[in-house]
Amino acid sequence: MPERAAIEVEDLLKIVLGLAVVWLVLEIVGEVVGVFTALFGPLRPLLGLAAVALIALWFLDYI
């Protein structure tokens, strides 16, 4: 009968490396979103209104 939790070290290292890559990507995406939020902060209500208008036009088949 095989042992429970019998996993090789290389597999564990691959999992840890994958999680580290995901973490770094999330950090970079967070910084990019932070920059865009800082740039478009005053225009945020207008961007929301534009998004709502586009969705309404899509539903009414004007787009």
Predicted model as a PDB file, atoms N, CA, C, CB and O in Angstrom, pLDDT in the B-factor column:
MODEL        1                                                                  
ATOM      1  N   MET A   1       0.859  -1.171   0.000  1.00 58.00           N  
ATOM      2  CA  MET A   1       0.000   0.000   0.000  1.00 58.00           C  
ATOM      3  C   MET A   1       0.911   1.242   0.000  1.00 58.00           C  
ATOM      4  CB  MET A   1      -0.981  -0.006   1.244  1.00 58.00           C  
ATOM      5  O   MET A   1       1.827   1.334   0.817  1.00 58.00           O  
ATOM      6  N   PRO A   2       0.663   2.194  -0.913  1.00 64.00           N  
ATOM      7  CA  PRO A   2       1.511   3.394  -0.950  1.00 64.00           C  
ATOM      8  C   PRO A   2       1.271   4.278   0.275  1.00 64.00           C  
ATOM      9  CB  PRO A   2       1.248   4.197  -2.238  1.00 64.00           C  
ATOM     10  O   PRO A   2       0.191   4.292   0.865  1.00 64.00           O  
ATOM     11  N   GLU A   3       2.305   4.999   0.619  1.00 72.00           N  
ATOM     12  CA  GLU A   3       2.196   5.893   1.774  1.00 72.00           C  
ATOM     13  C   GLU A   3       1.313   7.089   1.444  1.00 72.00           C  
ATOM     14  CB  GLU A   3       3.589   6.371   2.224  1.00 72.00           C  
ATOM     15  O   GLU A   3       1.277   7.562   0.309  1.00 72.00           O  
ATOM     16  N   ARG A   4       0.617   7.554   2.439  1.00 71.00           N  
ATOM     17  CA  ARG A   4      -0.145   8.782   2.269  1.00 71.00           C  
ATOM     18  C   ARG A   4       0.820   9.945   2.228  1.00 71.00           C  
ATOM     19  CB  ARG A   4      -1.185   8.963   3.402  1.00 71.00           C  
ATOM     20  O   ARG A   4       1.845   9.934   2.910  1.00 71.00           O  
ATOM     21  N   ALA A   5       0.506  10.925   1.450  1.00 69.00           N  
ATOM     22  CA  ALA A   5       1.311  12.144   1.336  1.00 69.00           C  
ATOM     23  C   ALA A   5       2.700  11.851   0.792  1.00 69.00           C  
ATOM     24  CB  ALA A   5       1.422  12.832   2.689  1.00 69.00           C  
ATOM     25  O   ALA A   5       3.661  12.539   1.134  1.00 69.00           O  
ATOM     26  N   ALA A   6       2.805  10.857  -0.033  1.00 76.00           N  
ATOM     27  CA  ALA A   6       4.097  10.553  -0.651  1.00 76.00           C  
ATOM     28  C   ALA A   6       4.213  11.415  -1.909  1.00 76.00           C  
ATOM     29  CB  ALA A   6       4.234   9.010  -0.991  1.00 76.00           C  
ATOM     30  O   ALA A   6       3.689  11.065  -2.966  1.00 76.00           O  
ATOM     31  N   ILE A   7       4.897  12.529  -1.779  1.00 79.00           N  
ATOM     32  CA  ILE A   7       5.076  13.450  -2.891  1.00 79.00           C  
ATOM     33  C   ILE A   7       6.560  13.772  -2.984  1.00 79.00           C  
ATOM     34  CB  ILE A   7       4.217  14.752  -2.710  1.00 79.00           C  
ATOM     35  O   ILE A   7       7.245  13.915  -1.972  1.00 79.00           O  
ATOM     36  N   GLU A   8       7.036  13.880  -4.198  1.00 85.00           N  
ATOM     37  CA  GLU A   8       8.454  14.117  -4.377  1.00 85.00           C  
ATOM     38  C   GLU A   8       8.793  15.581  -4.144  1.00 85.00           C  
ATOM     39  CB  GLU A   8       8.891  13.687  -5.767  1.00 85.00           C  
ATOM     40  O   GLU A   8       7.948  16.466  -4.276  1.00 85.00           O  
ATOM     41  N   VAL A   9      10.056  15.812  -3.793  1.00 84.00           N  
ATOM     42  CA  VAL A   9      10.523  17.161  -3.496  1.00 84.00           C  
ATOM     43  C   VAL A   9      10.400  18.050  -4.722  1.00 84.00           C  
ATOM     44  CB  VAL A   9      11.972  17.134  -3.003  1.00 84.00           C  
ATOM     45  O   VAL A   9      10.052  19.225  -4.604  1.00 84.00           O  
ATOM     46  N   GLU A  10      10.682  17.500  -5.898  1.00 89.00           N  
ATOM     47  CA  GLU A  10      10.597  18.294  -7.116  1.00 89.00           C  
ATOM     48  C   GLU A  10       9.177  18.787  -7.356  1.00 89.00           C  
ATOM     49  CB  GLU A  10      11.079  17.482  -8.310  1.00 89.00           C  
ATOM     50  O   GLU A  10       8.979  19.918  -7.799  1.00 89.00           O  
ATOM     51  N   ASP A  11       8.193  17.952  -7.069  1.00 88.00           N  
ATOM     52  CA  ASP A  11       6.799  18.363  -7.233  1.00 88.00           C  
ATOM     53  C   ASP A  11       6.438  19.477  -6.263  1.00 88.00           C  
ATOM     54  CB  ASP A  11       5.864  17.172  -7.032  1.00 88.00           C  
ATOM     55  O   ASP A  11       5.739  20.422  -6.629  1.00 88.00           O  
ATOM     56  N   LEU A  12       6.910  19.368  -5.033  1.00 88.00           N  
ATOM     57  CA  LEU A  12       6.656  20.433  -4.062  1.00 88.00           C  
ATOM     58  C   LEU A  12       7.313  21.738  -4.495  1.00 88.00           C  
ATOM     59  CB  LEU A  12       7.164  20.024  -2.675  1.00 88.00           C  
ATOM     60  O   LEU A  12       6.729  22.811  -4.347  1.00 88.00           O  
ATOM     61  N   LEU A  13       8.534  21.643  -5.033  1.00 92.00           N  
ATOM     62  CA  LEU A  13       9.216  22.848  -5.497  1.00 92.00           C  
ATOM     63  C   LEU A  13       8.481  23.482  -6.677  1.00 92.00           C  
ATOM     64  CB  LEU A  13      10.660  22.523  -5.891  1.00 92.00           C  
ATOM     65  O   LEU A  13       8.423  24.707  -6.782  1.00 92.00           O  
ATOM     66  N   LYS A  14       7.925  22.668  -7.555  1.00 93.00           N  
ATOM     67  CA  LYS A  14       7.140  23.197  -8.676  1.00 93.00           C  
ATOM     68  C   LYS A  14       5.903  23.931  -8.172  1.00 93.00           C  
ATOM     69  CB  LYS A  14       6.728  22.062  -9.632  1.00 93.00           C  
ATOM     70  O   LYS A  14       5.548  24.988  -8.694  1.00 93.00           O  
ATOM     71  N   ILE A  15       5.252  23.374  -7.164  1.00 92.00           N  
ATOM     72  CA  ILE A  15       4.066  24.017  -6.595  1.00 92.00           C  
ATOM     73  C   ILE A  15       4.437  25.351  -5.964  1.00 92.00           C  
ATOM     74  CB  ILE A  15       3.398  23.102  -5.552  1.00 92.00           C  
ATOM     75  O   ILE A  15       3.754  26.352  -6.181  1.00 92.00           O  
ATOM     76  N   VAL A  16       5.508  25.372  -5.189  1.00 93.00           N  
ATOM     77  CA  VAL A  16       5.947  26.605  -4.535  1.00 93.00           C  
ATOM     78  C   VAL A  16       6.360  27.640  -5.576  1.00 93.00           C  
ATOM     79  CB  VAL A  16       7.117  26.321  -3.568  1.00 93.00           C  
ATOM     80  O   VAL A  16       6.041  28.821  -5.433  1.00 93.00           O  
ATOM     81  N   LEU A  17       7.066  27.212  -6.623  1.00 95.00           N  
ATOM     82  CA  LEU A  17       7.461  28.133  -7.680  1.00 95.00           C  
ATOM     83  C   LEU A  17       6.243  28.687  -8.399  1.00 95.00           C  
ATOM     84  CB  LEU A  17       8.389  27.440  -8.674  1.00 95.00           C  
ATOM     85  O   LEU A  17       6.197  29.879  -8.699  1.00 95.00           O  
ATOM     86  N   GLY A  18       5.274  27.859  -8.676  1.00 93.00           N  
ATOM     87  CA  GLY A  18       4.038  28.322  -9.316  1.00 93.00           C  
ATOM     88  C   GLY A  18       3.305  29.331  -8.461  1.00 93.00           C  
ATOM     89  O   GLY A  18       2.808  30.334  -8.973  1.00 93.00           O  
ATOM     90  N   LEU A  19       3.229  29.080  -7.165  1.00 94.00           N  
ATOM     91  CA  LEU A  19       2.564  30.028  -6.266  1.00 94.00           C  
ATOM     92  C   LEU A  19       3.320  31.349  -6.191  1.00 94.00           C  
ATOM     93  CB  LEU A  19       2.429  29.428  -4.867  1.00 94.00           C  
ATOM     94  O   LEU A  19       2.705  32.412  -6.107  1.00 94.00           O  
ATOM     95  N   ALA A  20       4.649  31.290  -6.221  1.00 95.00           N  
ATOM     96  CA  ALA A  20       5.453  32.514  -6.198  1.00 95.00           C  
ATOM     97  C   ALA A  20       5.234  33.329  -7.465  1.00 95.00           C  
ATOM     98  CB  ALA A  20       6.942  32.177  -6.039  1.00 95.00           C  
ATOM     99  O   ALA A  20       5.152  34.556  -7.405  1.00 95.00           O  
ATOM    100  N   VAL A  21       5.140  32.662  -8.603  1.00 95.00           N  
ATOM    101  CA  VAL A  21       4.885  33.364  -9.870  1.00 95.00           C  
ATOM    102  C   VAL A  21       3.507  34.014  -9.847  1.00 95.00           C  
ATOM    103  CB  VAL A  21       4.996  32.392 -11.069  1.00 95.00           C  
ATOM    104  O   VAL A  21       3.355  35.161 -10.268  1.00 95.00           O  
ATOM    105  N   VAL A  22       2.511  33.296  -9.362  1.00 95.00           N  
ATOM    106  CA  VAL A  22       1.163  33.863  -9.267  1.00 95.00           C  
ATOM    107  C   VAL A  22       1.166  35.080  -8.346  1.00 95.00           C  
ATOM    108  CB  VAL A  22       0.159  32.803  -8.753  1.00 95.00           C  
ATOM    109  O   VAL A  22       0.527  36.088  -8.651  1.00 95.00           O  
ATOM    110  N   TRP A  23       1.867  34.997  -7.242  1.00 95.00           N  
ATOM    111  CA  TRP A  23       1.954  36.113  -6.297  1.00 95.00           C  
ATOM    112  C   TRP A  23       2.597  37.330  -6.951  1.00 95.00           C  
ATOM    113  CB  TRP A  23       2.750  35.702  -5.051  1.00 95.00           C  
ATOM    114  O   TRP A  23       2.102  38.447  -6.803  1.00 95.00           O  
ATOM    115  N   LEU A  24       3.696  37.121  -7.674  1.00 96.00           N  
ATOM    116  CA  LEU A  24       4.369  38.236  -8.344  1.00 96.00           C  
ATOM    117  C   LEU A  24       3.488  38.864  -9.417  1.00 96.00           C  
ATOM    118  CB  LEU A  24       5.680  37.766  -8.962  1.00 96.00           C  
ATOM    119  O   LEU A  24       3.453  40.087  -9.553  1.00 96.00           O  
ATOM    120  N   VAL A  25       2.780  38.038 -10.178  1.00 95.00           N  
ATOM    121  CA  VAL A  25       1.879  38.571 -11.203  1.00 95.00           C  
ATOM    122  C   VAL A  25       0.777  39.401 -10.559  1.00 95.00           C  
ATOM    123  CB  VAL A  25       1.267  37.429 -12.040  1.00 95.00           C  
ATOM    124  O   VAL A  25       0.432  40.469 -11.064  1.00 95.00           O  
ATOM    125  N   LEU A  26       0.230  38.926  -9.463  1.00 94.00           N  
ATOM    126  CA  LEU A  26      -0.817  39.687  -8.771  1.00 94.00           C  
ATOM    127  C   LEU A  26      -0.284  41.004  -8.227  1.00 94.00           C  
ATOM    128  CB  LEU A  26      -1.411  38.861  -7.633  1.00 94.00           C  
ATOM    129  O   LEU A  26      -0.991  42.011  -8.250  1.00 94.00           O  
ATOM    130  N   GLU A  27       0.946  41.013  -7.740  1.00 95.00           N  
ATOM    131  CA  GLU A  27       1.557  42.257  -7.260  1.00 95.00           C  
ATOM    132  C   GLU A  27       1.729  43.252  -8.403  1.00 95.00           C  
ATOM    133  CB  GLU A  27       2.917  41.970  -6.599  1.00 95.00           C  
ATOM    134  O   GLU A  27       1.442  44.438  -8.240  1.00 95.00           O  
ATOM    135  N   ILE A  28       2.191  42.782  -9.549  1.00 95.00           N  
ATOM    136  CA  ILE A  28       2.388  43.667 -10.696  1.00 95.00           C  
ATOM    137  C   ILE A  28       1.057  44.204 -11.194  1.00 95.00           C  
ATOM    138  CB  ILE A  28       3.118  42.933 -11.826  1.00 95.00           C  
ATOM    139  O   ILE A  28       0.938  45.394 -11.484  1.00 95.00           O  
ATOM    140  N   VAL A  29       0.063  43.343 -11.295  1.00 93.00           N  
ATOM    141  CA  VAL A  29      -1.264  43.791 -11.739  1.00 93.00           C  
ATOM    142  C   VAL A  29      -1.832  44.807 -10.750  1.00 93.00           C  
ATOM    143  CB  VAL A  29      -2.230  42.584 -11.888  1.00 93.00           C  
ATOM    144  O   VAL A  29      -2.455  45.786 -11.161  1.00 93.00           O  
ATOM    145  N   GLY A  30      -1.627  44.587  -9.469  1.00 91.00           N  
ATOM    146  CA  GLY A  30      -2.099  45.542  -8.464  1.00 91.00           C  
ATOM    147  C   GLY A  30      -1.445  46.899  -8.613  1.00 91.00           C  
ATOM    148  O   GLY A  30      -2.106  47.926  -8.453  1.00 91.00           O  
ATOM    149  N   GLU A  31      -0.154  46.920  -8.918  1.00 92.00           N  
ATOM    150  CA  GLU A  31       0.541  48.201  -9.116  1.00 92.00           C  
ATOM    151  C   GLU A  31       0.033  48.915 -10.360  1.00 92.00           C  
ATOM    152  CB  GLU A  31       2.056  47.981  -9.223  1.00 92.00           C  
ATOM    153  O   GLU A  31      -0.160  50.130 -10.339  1.00 92.00           O  
ATOM    154  N   VAL A  32      -0.186  48.173 -11.445  1.00 89.00           N  
ATOM    155  CA  VAL A  32      -0.691  48.778 -12.681  1.00 89.00           C  
ATOM    156  C   VAL A  32      -2.080  49.347 -12.455  1.00 89.00           C  
ATOM    157  CB  VAL A  32      -0.718  47.747 -13.827  1.00 89.00           C  
ATOM    158  O   VAL A  32      -2.375  50.459 -12.895  1.00 89.00           O  
ATOM    159  N   VAL A  33      -2.931  48.600 -11.777  1.00 85.00           N  
ATOM    160  CA  VAL A  33      -4.282  49.091 -11.484  1.00 85.00           C  
ATOM    161  C   VAL A  33      -4.207  50.315 -10.575  1.00 85.00           C  
ATOM    162  CB  VAL A  33      -5.141  47.980 -10.823  1.00 85.00           C  
ATOM    163  O   VAL A  33      -4.997  51.247 -10.726  1.00 85.00           O  
ATOM    164  N   GLY A  34      -3.273  50.320  -9.643  1.00 86.00           N  
ATOM    165  CA  GLY A  34      -3.101  51.475  -8.766  1.00 86.00           C  
ATOM    166  C   GLY A  34      -2.697  52.718  -9.530  1.00 86.00           C  
ATOM    167  O   GLY A  34      -3.165  53.815  -9.224  1.00 86.00           O  
ATOM    168  N   VAL A  35      -1.825  52.557 -10.531  1.00 86.00           N  
ATOM    169  CA  VAL A  35      -1.413  53.695 -11.355  1.00 86.00           C  
ATOM    170  C   VAL A  35      -2.594  54.222 -12.152  1.00 86.00           C  
ATOM    171  CB  VAL A  35      -0.266  53.298 -12.303  1.00 86.00           C  
ATOM    172  O   VAL A  35      -2.814  55.432 -12.206  1.00 86.00           O  
ATOM    173  N   PHE A  36      -3.362  53.323 -12.776  1.00 81.00           N  
ATOM    174  CA  PHE A  36      -4.515  53.771 -13.549  1.00 81.00           C  
ATOM    175  C   PHE A  36      -5.575  54.403 -12.659  1.00 81.00           C  
ATOM    176  CB  PHE A  36      -5.115  52.607 -14.321  1.00 81.00           C  
ATOM    177  O   PHE A  36      -6.243  55.353 -13.067  1.00 81.00           O  
ATOM    178  N   THR A  37      -5.731  53.890 -11.459  1.00 80.00           N  
ATOM    179  CA  THR A  37      -6.697  54.486 -10.532  1.00 80.00           C  
ATOM    180  C   THR A  37      -6.265  55.895 -10.143  1.00 80.00           C  
ATOM    181  CB  THR A  37      -6.854  53.610  -9.274  1.00 80.00           C  
ATOM    182  O   THR A  37      -7.097  56.794 -10.024  1.00 80.00           O  
ATOM    183  N   ALA A  38      -4.971  56.086  -9.945  1.00 83.00           N  
ATOM    184  CA  ALA A  38      -4.476  57.416  -9.603  1.00 83.00           C  
ATOM    185  C   ALA A  38      -4.647  58.390 -10.772  1.00 83.00           C  
ATOM    186  CB  ALA A  38      -3.003  57.344  -9.190  1.00 83.00           C  
ATOM    187  O   ALA A  38      -4.972  59.560 -10.570  1.00 83.00           O  
ATOM    188  N   LEU A  39      -4.428  57.898 -11.992  1.00 82.00           N  
ATOM    189  CA  LEU A  39      -4.558  58.768 -13.157  1.00 82.00           C  
ATOM    190  C   LEU A  39      -6.013  59.116 -13.460  1.00 82.00           C  
ATOM    191  CB  LEU A  39      -3.929  58.109 -14.366  1.00 82.00           C  
ATOM    192  O   LEU A  39      -6.334  60.265 -13.766  1.00 82.00           O  
ATOM    193  N   PHE A  40      -6.885  58.120 -13.372  1.00 77.00           N  
ATOM    194  CA  PHE A  40      -8.284  58.322 -13.743  1.00 77.00           C  
ATOM    195  C   PHE A  40      -9.198  58.485 -12.535  1.00 77.00           C  
ATOM    196  CB  PHE A  40      -8.761  57.167 -14.581  1.00 77.00           C  
ATOM    197  O   PHE A  40     -10.411  58.314 -12.664  1.00 77.00           O  
ATOM    198  N   GLY A  41      -8.662  58.806 -11.385  1.00 80.00           N  
ATOM    199  CA  GLY A  41      -9.456  58.961 -10.175  1.00 80.00           C  
ATOM    200  C   GLY A  41     -10.579  59.970 -10.303  1.00 80.00           C  
ATOM    201  O   GLY A  41     -11.722  59.657  -9.968  1.00 80.00           O  
ATOM    202  N   PRO A  42     -10.281  61.192 -10.786  1.00 81.00           N  
ATOM    203  CA  PRO A  42     -11.360  62.177 -10.929  1.00 81.00           C  
ATOM    204  C   PRO A  42     -12.385  61.806 -11.996  1.00 81.00           C  
ATOM    205  CB  PRO A  42     -10.775  63.521 -11.256  1.00 81.00           C  
ATOM    206  O   PRO A  42     -13.519  62.282 -11.954  1.00 81.00           O  
ATOM    207  N   LEU A  43     -11.997  60.963 -12.948  1.00 81.00           N  
ATOM    208  CA  LEU A  43     -12.912  60.590 -14.023  1.00 81.00           C  
ATOM    209  C   LEU A  43     -13.688  59.315 -13.726  1.00 81.00           C  
ATOM    210  CB  LEU A  43     -12.149  60.423 -15.307  1.00 81.00           C  
ATOM    211  O   LEU A  43     -14.432  58.828 -14.577  1.00 81.00           O  
ATOM    212  N   ARG A  44     -13.525  58.781 -12.546  1.00 80.00           N  
ATOM    213  CA  ARG A  44     -14.146  57.506 -12.200  1.00 80.00           C  
ATOM    214  C   ARG A  44     -15.666  57.513 -12.372  1.00 80.00           C  
ATOM    215  CB  ARG A  44     -13.805  57.148 -10.777  1.00 80.00           C  
ATOM    216  O   ARG A  44     -16.195  56.557 -12.940  1.00 80.00           O  
ATOM    217  N   PRO A  45     -16.398  58.531 -11.918  1.00 84.00           N  
ATOM    218  CA  PRO A  45     -17.859  58.516 -12.140  1.00 84.00           C  
ATOM    219  C   PRO A  45     -18.222  58.550 -13.626  1.00 84.00           C  
ATOM    220  CB  PRO A  45     -18.511  59.707 -11.431  1.00 84.00           C  
ATOM    221  O   PRO A  45     -19.193  57.917 -14.041  1.00 84.00           O  
ATOM    222  N   LEU A  46     -17.457  59.276 -14.417  1.00 86.00           N  
ATOM    223  CA  LEU A  46     -17.744  59.332 -15.846  1.00 86.00           C  
ATOM    224  C   LEU A  46     -17.470  57.992 -16.518  1.00 86.00           C  
ATOM    225  CB  LEU A  46     -16.919  60.429 -16.509  1.00 86.00           C  
ATOM    226  O   LEU A  46     -18.212  57.589 -17.414  1.00 86.00           O  
ATOM    227  N   LEU A  47     -16.410  57.292 -16.096  1.00 81.00           N  
ATOM    228  CA  LEU A  47     -16.131  55.970 -16.648  1.00 81.00           C  
ATOM    229  C   LEU A  47     -17.233  54.977 -16.289  1.00 81.00           C  
ATOM    230  CB  LEU A  47     -14.781  55.459 -16.146  1.00 81.00           C  
ATOM    231  O   LEU A  47     -17.606  54.141 -17.112  1.00 81.00           O  
ATOM    232  N   GLY A  48     -17.748  55.062 -15.089  1.00 84.00           N  
ATOM    233  CA  GLY A  48     -18.858  54.195 -14.681  1.00 84.00           C  
ATOM    234  C   GLY A  48     -20.111  54.488 -15.476  1.00 84.00           C  
ATOM    235  O   GLY A  48     -20.830  53.574 -15.881  1.00 84.00           O  
ATOM    236  N   LEU A  49     -20.370  55.758 -15.699  1.00 89.00           N  
ATOM    237  CA  LEU A  49     -21.539  56.153 -16.489  1.00 89.00           C  
ATOM    238  C   LEU A  49     -21.396  55.673 -17.927  1.00 89.00           C  
ATOM    239  CB  LEU A  49     -21.727  57.682 -16.453  1.00 89.00           C  
ATOM    240  O   LEU A  49     -22.370  55.218 -18.527  1.00 89.00           O  
ATOM    241  N   ALA A  50     -20.199  55.768 -18.485  1.00 90.00           N  
ATOM    242  CA  ALA A  50     -19.958  55.284 -19.847  1.00 90.00           C  
ATOM    243  C   ALA A  50     -20.159  53.775 -19.928  1.00 90.00           C  
ATOM    244  CB  ALA A  50     -18.539  55.655 -20.309  1.00 90.00           C  
ATOM    245  O   ALA A  50     -20.726  53.279 -20.902  1.00 90.00           O  
ATOM    246  N   ALA A  51     -19.700  53.041 -18.917  1.00 89.00           N  
ATOM    247  CA  ALA A  51     -19.881  51.591 -18.908  1.00 89.00           C  
ATOM    248  C   ALA A  51     -21.359  51.222 -18.843  1.00 89.00           C  
ATOM    249  CB  ALA A  51     -19.132  50.968 -17.728  1.00 89.00           C  
ATOM    250  O   ALA A  51     -21.798  50.308 -19.542  1.00 89.00           O  
ATOM    251  N   VAL A  52     -22.125  51.915 -18.018  1.00 93.00           N  
ATOM    252  CA  VAL A  52     -23.563  51.654 -17.907  1.00 93.00           C  
ATOM    253  C   VAL A  52     -24.259  51.983 -19.223  1.00 93.00           C  
ATOM    254  CB  VAL A  52     -24.181  52.475 -16.752  1.00 93.00           C  
ATOM    255  O   VAL A  52     -25.141  51.244 -19.661  1.00 93.00           O  
ATOM    256  N   ALA A  53     -23.869  53.083 -19.850  1.00 93.00           N  
ATOM    257  CA  ALA A  53     -24.474  53.456 -21.125  1.00 93.00           C  
ATOM    258  C   ALA A  53     -24.173  52.418 -22.210  1.00 93.00           C  
ATOM    259  CB  ALA A  53     -23.974  54.835 -21.563  1.00 93.00           C  
ATOM    260  O   ALA A  53     -25.055  52.066 -22.993  1.00 93.00           O  
ATOM    261  N   LEU A  54     -22.929  51.929 -22.258  1.00 93.00           N  
ATOM    262  CA  LEU A  54     -22.591  50.914 -23.254  1.00 93.00           C  
ATOM    263  C   LEU A  54     -23.372  49.628 -23.038  1.00 93.00           C  
ATOM    264  CB  LEU A  54     -21.102  50.621 -23.221  1.00 93.00           C  
ATOM    265  O   LEU A  54     -23.817  49.002 -24.000  1.00 93.00           O  
ATOM    266  N   ILE A  55     -23.541  49.231 -21.790  1.00 92.00           N  
ATOM    267  CA  ILE A  55     -24.313  48.018 -21.492  1.00 92.00           C  
ATOM    268  C   ILE A  55     -25.771  48.203 -21.891  1.00 92.00           C  
ATOM    269  CB  ILE A  55     -24.212  47.662 -19.994  1.00 92.00           C  
ATOM    270  O   ILE A  55     -26.376  47.297 -22.463  1.00 92.00           O  
ATOM    271  N   ALA A  56     -26.344  49.375 -21.593  1.00 92.00           N  
ATOM    272  CA  ALA A  56     -27.733  49.648 -21.968  1.00 92.00           C  
ATOM    273  C   ALA A  56     -27.891  49.645 -23.489  1.00 92.00           C  
ATOM    274  CB  ALA A  56     -28.195  51.000 -21.388  1.00 92.00           C  
ATOM    275  O   ALA A  56     -28.862  49.090 -24.005  1.00 92.00           O  
ATOM    276  N   LEU A  57     -26.962  50.250 -24.203  1.00 91.00           N  
ATOM    277  CA  LEU A  57     -27.026  50.252 -25.658  1.00 91.00           C  
ATOM    278  C   LEU A  57     -26.885  48.836 -26.219  1.00 91.00           C  
ATOM    279  CB  LEU A  57     -25.939  51.159 -26.234  1.00 91.00           C  
ATOM    280  O   LEU A  57     -27.517  48.496 -27.219  1.00 91.00           O  
ATOM    281  N   TRP A  58     -26.063  48.023 -25.582  1.00 90.00           N  
ATOM    282  CA  TRP A  58     -25.900  46.640 -26.014  1.00 90.00           C  
ATOM    283  C   TRP A  58     -27.212  45.863 -25.861  1.00 90.00           C  
ATOM    284  CB  TRP A  58     -24.780  45.958 -25.211  1.00 90.00           C  
ATOM    285  O   TRP A  58     -27.613  45.123 -26.760  1.00 90.00           O  
ATOM    286  N   PHE A  59     -27.875  46.042 -24.711  1.00 89.00           N  
ATOM    287  CA  PHE A  59     -29.126  45.336 -24.472  1.00 89.00           C  
ATOM    288  C   PHE A  59     -30.238  45.810 -25.395  1.00 89.00           C  
ATOM    289  CB  PHE A  59     -29.548  45.506 -23.035  1.00 89.00           C  
ATOM    290  O   PHE A  59     -31.111  45.024 -25.761  1.00 89.00           O  
ATOM    291  N   LEU A  60     -30.219  47.081 -25.776  1.00 89.00           N  
ATOM    292  CA  LEU A  60     -31.242  47.630 -26.664  1.00 89.00           C  
ATOM    293  C   LEU A  60     -30.898  47.448 -28.141  1.00 89.00           C  
ATOM    294  CB  LEU A  60     -31.442  49.100 -26.368  1.00 89.00           C  
ATOM    295  O   LEU A  60     -31.612  47.950 -29.009  1.00 89.00           O  
ATOM    296  N   ASP A  61     -29.822  46.742 -28.429  1.00 85.00           N  
ATOM    297  CA  ASP A  61     -29.374  46.416 -29.793  1.00 85.00           C  
ATOM    298  C   ASP A  61     -29.078  47.655 -30.621  1.00 85.00           C  
ATOM    299  CB  ASP A  61     -30.421  45.579 -30.500  1.00 85.00           C  
ATOM    300  O   ASP A  61     -29.365  47.689 -31.817  1.00 85.00           O  
ATOM    301  N   TYR A  62     -28.510  48.668 -29.993  1.00 80.00           N  
ATOM    302  CA  TYR A  62     -28.043  49.833 -30.733  1.00 80.00           C  
ATOM    303  C   TYR A  62     -26.562  49.719 -31.059  1.00 80.00           C  
ATOM    304  CB  TYR A  62     -28.309  51.106 -29.939  1.00 80.00           C  
ATOM    305  O   TYR A  62     -26.023  50.536 -31.806  1.00 80.00           O  
ATOM    306  N   ILE A  63     -25.901  48.709 -30.501  1.00 74.00           N  
ATOM    307  CA  ILE A  63     -24.476  48.487 -30.791  1.00 74.00           C  
ATOM    308  C   ILE A  63     -24.352  47.225 -31.596  1.00 74.00           C  
ATOM    309  CB  ILE A  63     -23.624  48.397 -29.489  1.00 74.00           C  
ATOM    310  O   ILE A  63     -23.244  46.831 -31.961  1.00 74.00           O  
TER     311      ILE A  63                                                      
ENDMDL                                                                          
END                                                                             
